[in-house]
């Protein structure tokens, strides 16, 4: 029998390879975590271990204060931020952090990515907002993520002068948001080189987002 925690270890380990595949990370930067459903626990990447060496076995199991419950390495240095999100947003089951290039270019200027593409209205339902400048070491990053995204449609925040944090109902959804965030940050950046991108009217953003979030894709009954 494979335990739910073992399945999550594999899922989180595998999802780190998606960060590599989509060019969202360099060296050992970036991390994925997942909440253990029904328990005050999370699974996260070990700190400083190269992506090629990540395995289900070396993922770290922590409590929601970021203390290690099981694991040989120390957890990602961003564990406190992930744990803060899980403590304050019970609907969140996955968190991703990257320093992906184009999103960071917006974060470095402290500028939100405006909602100027239908794909953005679908996925983000709004601009991708900027969170506060925050230093690692206490709850400031986690608090900045929660304060910016609570009540916001966007599952992604650009932490000022730093990088991207994305949230999802599970770790896969959070990775998807990280991939989409970099994609739209890149396209809108390129658009900006040639002029001012044209905003989409709020009513149309609302309609697109509603349709995408409720109608688009395979419905469970059709699977
Ligand atoms: Zn970072």
Boltz pocket constraint, residues with backbone or C-beta under 6 A from the ligand:
constraints:
  - pocket:
      binder: B
      contacts: [[A, 97], [A, 98], [A, 99], [A, 162], [A, 163]]
      max_distance: 6.0
